């Protein structure tokens, strides 16, 4: 009797469960990601997207483009290369594994945006594009294999990679700020904005003509691969001229910005673009006059990604978020830049 009374007393205290009731764990607490940590996640994702561009180029430069004869398996009867001594097969297979790792980075960027505190819907929406780009490019990679390294499919593969990089750059820039204000204002005069718009267009022309050089020149990825029916020398000259025009436009934009027509942030990013562009041009001419060695082509692919990032960062610095009344006050007339983060009429 006394034992049953003790058990009854023990079950009647504060917070105790009724007799026969089951206990359940509390709600699962999702991790909270700080804005600083999230920006680091996005930066790591951006770096992985650039890295896969370089490793993808390595597949082509080592003649391993058809190291795996099918996709997603490496061989019809084997998910992996049949032998570790199959160098071309292993190179292609490792690159596919790296693609899987890049996909994990993009998923981390999406989850980080969802768990970011404070949560921002605009970041989450932009982050959703990252795994979509990578998945779409994986499908194009399958077409590259099925079409036996068709130059058009290889060009599409490269351009989709740059699309994913652009997505990551936008996300990285947006994640640098707090909750965005509803209005927008320029951080440069219309002349600088026009010059920078021309820079983006010139960058696209340089990239596309560069892919045509790749599609018609050496390092096809396999000796059996087709080439574009273009004269390599002519395509190289067009690419070189477009690069010189791009460089000249960058110098013009820098000079305009130095007159006080742009915020310090825009000036700084234009300087970064100029440095990267000069280095890329130097590598391009170096590889041209040395017979296009494979290792230099790899650096040129890396340089193309860095140039693309630099020009996008210039473009994204041309506007800032401001309170709506400030944006309305600046509408319809040029604005004078007073600092890297603010403008006055």
N, C-alpha and C positions, 0 to 999 in steps of 0.2 A: 504493500500500500504506500509506504513512504517512498519507494523507488519510483512508482508511477507519479506521485505528487511532484517529485523532483523533476522528472521529465516534462511534466505539464508546465511547471514553473519556468523551466529553461526555454520552453517553446512559446512563452507568452511575453517575453521581454520586448523592448523597443526594436523595431526593424526585423523582428523574427518573422518567418514565413508560417502560414497556417499549416496544420498537420496534413500531410499528404501532398502538399504543393511542391512542384518541381522548381528547381532553381535554374535560371538561364543566364548566360553571360550578358553583360551590358552591350550597348550598341558599339560596333566597331568604329574606332576613331581613325579617320583618314589623316595622313601626315599633312602638315602645313608647310608650305614652301614660301620662304621670304622673297621679296622682289630681287634682292641681290643674288640669292641662290638660283632663282629662276633664270636670271640673265646669264649666269654661268652655264646653266644647262643648255640654253639656246646657243651660246658661244661654242660649247662642245659639239652641239649638233651641226652648227655651221662648219666647224673644222672637219667633222667626219664627212660631210658632203663634199668638201674640197678634196679630202684624202681619197675618197672613192673615185673621184675624177682622175687622180694621178695613178691609182692602181689599175683603173680601167685602161688608161693609156699604156700602162706597162704590159697588159695582156696583148695589146696590139703590137707594141714595140718589140716584144720577145717572140713574135710569130705564133702566139698561143691563142689567137682568136677562135680557132676551131679545135682547141685542145679537148673540149667536150663536144661531142657530135650532136647532142640534143639538149633539151631543157624541159623540166627542171633537173632531171637526172643527167649525169655526165655522159653515160652511155645507155643504150636501150635496155641492157640487162644489168646495169650497175648504177647506183645512185652516186657513187664516187668514182674517181679514176681507177682503172683496174690495177694499176701498179704505182707505188710511190716513186718509181724511177721514171715514170712518164712525166717529164718536166713540163711540157706544154699543158697536159691535162691538169697537173697540180696547180700551175699558175692560174688557169681559168677557174678551177674549183675554189682556190683560196680567195679569189676575187669575189666569187659568189657568196662565200662565207662572210666576207667583209660587208657585202651588201646587206646581209641579214643583220649584222651588227649596227649598220647605219639605220636600218629600219627601227631597231630598238631605241636608238638615240631619238629618232623622230617621235616615237611613241612616248618616250620620257618627256619630250617637250610638250606633248598634248596633255599628259597627266599632270605635269608640273603647272601648266596653265589652269587646269581645273582645280588643283589644290593650292594655287597661289593665294596668299593672304596679304592684301585684300584681292578678292577675285575680280578679274576684268574680262567681260565677255568678248571684247574686241581682240584680246590676246588669244583667247581660246579659239575663236573662229579662224584667225590667221594660222595658228598652230595646226589646225586640222588639215591644212593644205600640205604640210610636210610629208606625212606618211602617204598621202595620195600621190604626190609627185614621185616618191621613191617606188611605190607599187607600180605606177604607170611606166616608169622607166625600166623596171624589172621585166615587164611584159614586152617592152620594145627590145630589151636585151635578148629575150627569147626569139623575137623576130630576126635579130641580127644573126643568131645562130642558125635558125631555120632557113634564112635567105643566104646563108654562106657568106656573111660579111658584105652584103650589098652596101656600097658607099652611101646610098641615101639613108638606109637604116642606121648606119654608124653615125652619120651626121645628126639624125634625129635623136639618137641616144645621147650624144654630147649636148645638144641644145636643151633637152629635157633636164639634164644635170644642171645646166645653168639656170633653168627655171626654178629648180629646187633651191639652189643657192640664193636666188633673188628672194624667194619666200622667206628663207632663214634670215637674210639681211633685214628685211622689213620687220620681222618679228623681233630681232635683236634691237633695232632702233626704237621700236615702240615700247619695248620693255624697259627702256632706260628712264622712262618718265612715269609719273603717277597717273591718277585718273585724268584722262585728257579733257581739256576744256572744249566747249562746243565750237568755238570759232577758230579760224585759221588766218594767219598773217604771214606776209613774205619777210624773209631775212635778207633779201637782195633786191636790187632795182630790176626793172623789167629787162634792161640790157643784159644783165648777168643771167637772169632766168632764161632768156632766149639763147644765150651762149651755152648754158648748161643743157638746155633741151637739145641743142645741136650736138653736144658731147654724147648724150645717150644714143642719138641716132647714129653718130659716127662709130660708137662702140659696137653697135649692132652690125653695121656694115663690115667692120674689121673682123668681128667674130665669124660672120657668115662666110666672108671671103677666105678666112683662115681654114674653115672646114672644107671649102672647095679645094684648097691646096692639099689638105690631108687626103681628101677623097681621090685626088688624081696623082698624088706623088707616091713616094716609097712608104714602107712600113704599113702595109695593108692589113697585117695581122695574120696573113697566111699567103703563101705563094700562089694558091689557087683562087684567091679572091679577085673579083672584078675591080676595075678602076673606072672613074668617070672619064667619059670621052672628051677630055679637055687637054689642051697643051699646057704642061706644067709651068713652063717659063712664062706664058702669058698670064696664067692665074696668079703666079707669084708676084708679077709686076703689079697687077691690079691690087693684090693684097698689100704690097709695099706702099703703093700710092695712098691707099685708104688709111694706112697706118700713119703716114706723114701728115695727111689732112687732119686726122684725129689729134696728133701731137700739136699741130699748129693751132687748132681750135682750143686745146687745153691751155696753151701759152696765152692766147687772147683772153680767155676766161680768167686766168690768173692776173693778168695786167688790169683788167676791168675791176676785179675784186680788190686789188691793191689800191685803187683810187678811193677806196672808202665806200664802194657800192655794195658791199656784202658784209655780213656779220663775221666776226673772227672764226667761228666754227666753219663757215663756208670756205674762208680763205685757207684754213688749215687743211681741210679735206681736198681742196684743189691742189695744194702742194703735195699731199700724199699721192693723188692721182698722177701728177706730173712725174714724181720719182718712180712709181711703179711702171708707168708707161715708157719712160726712157730705158729702164732696165729690161722691159719686155722687148722693146725694139732692138736693143743691143743683143739680146739672146737670139732674136729672129735673124738678124744679119750674120751673127756668129755661126749659127747652124747652116745658113745658106752657103757661106763661103768655106765651110769645112766639110761639105758633103752630107749634110743632114744626119749627124750621128744620133743614134737612138736616145742616148742619155740626155742630150741637149733638147730633143723634142719633148721629153718628159718635163724638163724645167719650163719649156715654152707652154705646155698645157697648164702647169701650175700658175705661170704668169698670166695666162688668159683668165683664169678664175679670179686672181687677185685684181686684175684690171677691172673686171666686171663688178667685183665688190666695191672697189674704190669709186667707180663712176656712179654706182647706185647710192653710195653714202653721200656723195656730193648732191645728187638729186634730192635725197630725203632731207637734207639740211636746208633746203630752200624755203621751207615753210615750217612754222611752229604753231602749236595750239595756244590760243589765247582766249580770254573771256569774250563772249559773243559781242558785247558792246564795243570792245576794242577793235574787233575785226570789222564791225560795221563802220566804225569811225575811220578806218584806214581804206575802206573800199573806194574804188574809183580814182585813186590818186597814188603816186609813188610813195613809198615809205622810206624813212631814213633809219639806218641801222645804228643802234647805240651800244649794243652789247651782243654777246653770243647767244643770249636767251631772250632778248626782248627788243622791241622796236617802238619807235614813236613816229608820229606823223610829221 
